[in-house]
Amino acid sequence: MRLQDWEVTIQEIVGECNHEQKKADKVLTKWRTKLEQKPTLLQPFQIDEIVRAVRLRLGIGS
């Protein structure tokens, strides 16, 4: 999986987390659920990769 292919999604998640700073965990949980359903049907390890990229940009630990 190439994270570059998911850049728009990563930016959208980061934006939501920044907007709701105190609720970043809730935003990430919502996105995990969204990404594992259709149309993306990503595997858990792929979702983890996206979440790690988001957390890096937000400067929060894994």
C-alpha positions in Angstrom: 0.0 0.0 0.0 1.3 3.4 -0.9 0.4 6.2 1.6 0.7 8.7 -1.2 -2.5 7.2 -2.6 -4.3 8.0 0.7 -2.9 11.6 1.0 -6.3 13.2 0.7 -7.8 10.9 3.3 -4.9 11.5 5.7 -5.2 15.2 5.3 -9.0 15.0 6.0 -8.4 13.0 9.1 -5.7 15.4 10.3 -8.0 18.3 9.7 -10.8 16.7 11.7 -8.5 15.9 14.6 -7.1 19.5 14.6 -10.6 20.9 14.6 -11.6 18.6 17.5 -8.3 18.4 19.3 -9.7 16.9 22.5 -11.6 14.3 20.5 -8.7 13.0 18.3 -9.2 9.4 19.5 -12.9 9.5 18.7 -12.1 10.9 15.2 -9.6 8.1 14.6 -12.0 5.5 15.8 -14.7 6.8 13.5 -12.2 6.7 10.6 -11.0 3.2 11.4 -14.6 2.0 11.1 -15.2 4.0 7.9 -12.1 2.6 6.2 -12.8 -1.0 7.0 -16.2 -0.8 5.3 -17.1 -0.5 1.6 -16.0 1.0 -0.7 -12.4 0.9 0.7 -12.5 -2.4 2.5 -9.0 -1.9 3.9 -7.3 -4.5 6.0 -6.5 -3.7 9.6 -2.8 -3.4 8.9 -3.5 -0.9 6.1 -5.7 1.2 8.4 -3.0 1.1 11.1 -0.5 2.5 8.5 -2.9 5.4 7.8 -3.5 6.1 11.4 0.2 6.1 12.2 0.7 8.7 9.4 -2.0 10.8 10.9 -0.6 10.5 14.4 2.9 11.5 13.2 1.4 14.6 11.6 -0.5 15.5 14.7 2.6 14.8 16.9 0.8 12.3 19.1 2.1 8.9 20.2 0.8 5.6 18.8 
